Amino acid sequence: MKLSSQIKPISHFKANAAEIVRQLTEQRQPMIITQNGEVTAVIQDIASYEETQETMALLKLLALGNRQIESGRVTPAVAAIDRLRAKQAVA
């Protein structure tokens, strides 16, 4: 993805908001908005945003798992399965 073609001033966004939103939905590429020559915002379509949020959630779970492994907070798979089967037998 080449972001340099997606950098637009806020005045362009204000003047073309409906068309920009349509393009975002179709192209699924973020747009970078500048104000006074400085990058101030990134806008993207909702589907891309939701995918990003799901990816971030999965990465957080992986990081948590890695921290637990590093700290030695692990249970052998056989012991975990046995514990689950015992709980299921009681229910």
Backbone as JSON, one array per atom type, in Angstrom:
{
  "sequence": "MKLSSQIKPISHFKANAAEIVRQLTEQRQPMIITQNGEVTAVIQDIASYEETQETMALLKLLALGNRQIESGRVTPAVAAIDRLRAKQAVA",
  "N": [[0.84, -1.16, 0.0], [0.69, 2.12, -0.95], [1.12, 4.87, 0.78], [1.65, 7.54, 0.23], [0.1, 8.53, -1.84], [-2.27, 8.78, -0.6], [-2.38, 10.92, 1.1], [-3.91, 13.77, 2.16], [-4.96, 17.22, 2.39], [-6.88, 18.75, 5.04], [-8.75, 20.5, 4.02], [-9.35, 19.43, 1.51], [-10.59, 17.08, 2.32], [-12.86, 18.14, 3.65], [-14.2, 19.38, 1.52], [-14.78, 17.22, -0.12], [-16.02, 15.11, 1.22], [-18.12, 13.1, 1.03], [-17.45, 11.72, -1.35], [-14.89, 10.83, -0.67], [-15.44, 9.11, 1.47], [-16.86, 7.15, 0.07], [-14.8, 6.19, -1.59], [-13.02, 5.21, 0.34], [-14.48, 3.05, 1.33], [-14.67, 1.43, -0.95], [-11.96, 1.04, -1.82], [-10.62, 0.32, 0.47], [-8.38, 1.4, 1.73], [-6.52, 3.33, 4.0], [-6.78, 6.9, 4.64], [-4.69, 9.67, 4.98], [-4.88, 12.59, 6.79], [-3.96, 15.97, 6.66], [-3.21, 18.94, 8.5], [-2.45, 22.26, 8.44], [-0.03, 21.5, 7.29], [0.85, 19.4, 8.86], [0.57, 15.97, 9.8], [-2.49, 14.91, 11.02], [-4.62, 13.16, 11.31], [-5.94, 9.87, 10.64], [-8.07, 8.25, 8.49], [-10.37, 5.59, 7.92], [-12.22, 2.88, 6.38], [-15.03, 1.21, 7.9], [-14.99, -1.61, 7.93], [-12.28, -2.26, 7.6], [-11.3, -1.07, 9.91], [-12.57, -2.64, 11.9], [-11.38, -5.13, 11.37], [-8.74, -4.52, 12.02], [-9.02, -4.02, 14.77], [-9.79, -6.59, 15.68], [-7.49, -8.03, 15.02], [-5.65, -6.75, 16.69], [-6.68, -7.51, 19.19], [-6.24, -10.28, 19.12], [-3.45, -10.3, 18.99], [-2.85, -9.21, 21.48], [-3.78, -11.27, 23.14], [-1.98, -13.29, 22.41], [0.42, -12.12, 23.29], [-0.08, -12.02, 26.03], [-0.23, -14.78, 26.58], [2.4, -15.5, 25.95], [3.79, -14.08, 27.95], [2.85, -15.44, 30.19], [3.92, -17.97, 29.73], [6.67, -17.35, 29.82], [6.87, -16.64, 32.51], [6.51, -19.02, 33.71], [3.97, -19.9, 34.26], [2.34, -22.28, 33.45], [0.44, -25.15, 32.37], [0.61, -28.58, 31.88], [-0.72, -30.04, 28.91], [-2.07, -32.52, 29.15], [-2.78, -32.59, 31.88], [-4.49, -30.37, 31.99], [-6.55, -31.19, 30.28], [-7.47, -33.44, 31.65], [-8.45, -32.19, 33.96], [-10.54, -30.66, 32.88], [-12.19, -32.72, 31.92], [-12.89, -33.92, 34.34], [-14.4, -31.88, 35.53], [-16.5, -31.79, 33.69], [-17.66, -34.27, 34.05], [-18.75, -34.02, 36.57], [-20.71, -32.13, 36.19]],
  "CA": [[0.0, 0.0, 0.0], [1.49, 3.32, -1.05], [0.39, 5.89, 1.51], [1.91, 8.9, -0.25], [-1.02, 8.97, -2.68], [-3.44, 8.88, 0.26], [-2.22, 12.06, 2.0], [-4.72, 14.89, 1.68], [-5.2, 18.26, 3.39], [-8.22, 18.73, 5.61], [-9.65, 21.24, 3.12], [-9.8, 18.46, 0.5], [-11.55, 16.2, 2.98], [-14.09, 18.9, 3.89], [-14.87, 19.63, 0.24], [-15.1, 15.98, -0.84], [-16.23, 14.07, 2.23], [-18.95, 11.99, 0.54], [-16.67, 10.96, -2.32], [-13.79, 10.19, 0.04], [-16.0, 7.97, 2.21], [-17.14, 6.11, -0.93], [-13.51, 5.61, -2.0], [-12.5, 4.43, 1.47], [-15.22, 1.79, 1.39], [-14.34, 0.62, -2.12], [-10.54, 0.73, -1.92], [-10.18, -0.22, 1.75], [-7.08, 1.94, 2.09], [-6.69, 4.5, 4.86], [-6.39, 8.2, 4.13], [-4.01, 10.49, 5.97], [-5.33, 13.97, 6.7], [-3.02, 16.93, 7.22], [-3.72, 20.26, 8.86], [-1.3, 23.16, 8.54], [1.16, 20.78, 6.89], [1.17, 18.32, 9.8], [-0.38, 14.85, 9.83], [-3.33, 15.03, 12.22], [-5.62, 12.1, 11.45], [-6.03, 8.8, 9.65], [-9.44, 7.75, 8.41], [-10.46, 4.33, 7.2], [-13.55, 2.32, 6.33], [-15.36, 0.48, 9.13], [-14.58, -3.02, 7.84], [-10.84, -2.31, 7.88], [-11.13, -0.75, 11.33], [-12.95, -3.81, 12.69], [-10.33, -6.14, 11.19], [-7.59, -4.07, 12.8], [-9.32, -4.23, 16.18], [-9.74, -8.03, 15.92], [-6.08, -8.4, 14.96], [-5.02, -6.24, 17.92], [-7.14, -8.35, 20.29], [-5.52, -11.55, 19.03], [-2.05, -10.06, 19.35], [-2.8, -9.04, 22.94], [-3.89, -12.61, 23.73], [-0.71, -13.98, 22.19], [1.41, -11.52, 24.18], [-0.4, -12.49, 27.38], [0.2, -16.16, 26.64], [3.87, -15.54, 25.98], [4.22, -13.64, 29.28], [2.57, -16.53, 31.13], [4.92, -19.02, 29.48], [7.96, -16.86, 30.33], [6.86, -16.62, 33.97], [6.35, -20.38, 34.2], [2.58, -20.18, 34.61], [1.85, -23.19, 32.42], [-0.09, -26.43, 32.8], [0.71, -29.55, 30.79], [-1.99, -30.27, 28.22], [-2.74, -33.7, 29.71], [-3.37, -32.19, 33.16], [-5.61, -29.47, 31.71], [-7.64, -32.0, 29.72], [-8.01, -34.25, 32.75], [-9.22, -31.3, 34.83], [-11.78, -30.33, 32.16], [-13.04, -33.92, 31.91], [-13.41, -34.09, 35.69], [-15.46, -30.88, 35.7], [-17.63, -32.16, 32.85], [-18.29, -35.45, 34.65], [-19.51, -33.57, 37.74], [-21.87, -31.35, 35.7]],
  "C": [[0.9, 1.24, 0.0], [0.71, 4.48, -0.42], [0.58, 7.29, 0.95], [0.78, 9.41, -1.14], [-2.3, 9.17, -1.86], [-3.33, 10.02, 1.28], [-2.96, 13.25, 1.41], [-4.88, 15.94, 2.78], [-6.65, 18.22, 3.87], [-9.21, 19.48, 4.73], [-10.19, 20.33, 2.02], [-10.85, 17.53, 1.1], [-12.89, 16.91, 3.19], [-14.89, 19.08, 2.59], [-15.37, 18.37, -0.45], [-15.45, 14.83, 0.08], [-17.02, 12.87, 1.71], [-18.17, 11.11, -0.43], [-15.52, 10.21, -1.64], [-14.3, 8.97, 0.81], [-16.32, 6.83, 1.25], [-15.85, 5.42, -1.35], [-12.92, 4.75, -0.89], [-13.16, 3.06, 1.52], [-14.84, 0.87, 0.24], [-12.89, 0.14, -2.1], [-9.96, 0.1, -0.67], [-8.74, 0.15, 2.06], [-7.29, 3.17, 2.96], [-6.27, 5.79, 4.15], [-5.79, 9.01, 5.27], [-4.42, 11.94, 5.73], [-4.3, 14.87, 7.36], [-3.75, 18.24, 7.53], [-2.52, 21.14, 9.13], [0.01, 22.43, 8.25], [1.59, 19.63, 7.78], [0.13, 17.21, 9.71], [-1.15, 14.92, 11.14], [-4.31, 13.88, 12.39], [-5.44, 11.06, 10.35], [-7.47, 8.34, 9.66], [-9.45, 6.48, 7.57], [-11.9, 3.83, 7.25], [-13.77, 1.44, 7.56], [-14.91, -0.98, 9.08], [-13.09, -3.16, 8.14], [-10.57, -2.02, 9.35], [-11.46, -1.96, 12.2], [-11.91, -4.92, 12.57], [-9.1, -5.79, 12.01], [-7.81, -4.33, 14.28], [-9.27, -5.72, 16.55], [-8.29, -8.52, 15.94], [-5.37, -7.97, 16.24], [-5.42, -7.1, 19.12], [-6.41, -9.69, 20.29], [-4.05, -11.39, 19.42], [-1.88, -9.87, 20.86], [-2.91, -10.39, 23.64], [-2.6, -13.4, 23.57], [0.37, -13.43, 23.12], [1.18, -11.97, 25.61], [0.05, -13.93, 27.57], [1.7, -16.3, 26.73], [4.4, -15.1, 27.35], [3.98, -14.74, 30.31], [3.57, -17.66, 30.95], [6.27, -18.6, 30.07], [8.03, -16.87, 31.86], [6.63, -18.01, 34.57], [4.93, -20.75, 34.6], [1.94, -21.02, 33.51], [1.34, -24.47, 33.06], [0.07, -27.4, 31.64], [-0.66, -29.84, 30.2], [-2.75, -31.44, 28.82], [-3.43, -33.35, 31.02], [-4.57, -31.27, 32.93], [-6.8, -30.23, 31.17], [-8.28, -32.85, 30.8], [-8.89, -33.41, 33.66], [-10.55, -30.93, 34.18], [-12.73, -31.52, 32.14], [-13.66, -34.18, 33.27], [-14.56, -33.11, 35.95], [-16.7, -31.25, 34.9], [-18.38, -33.36, 33.43], [-19.15, -35.06, 35.84], [-20.78, -32.85, 37.29], [-22.85, -32.22, 35.06]]
}
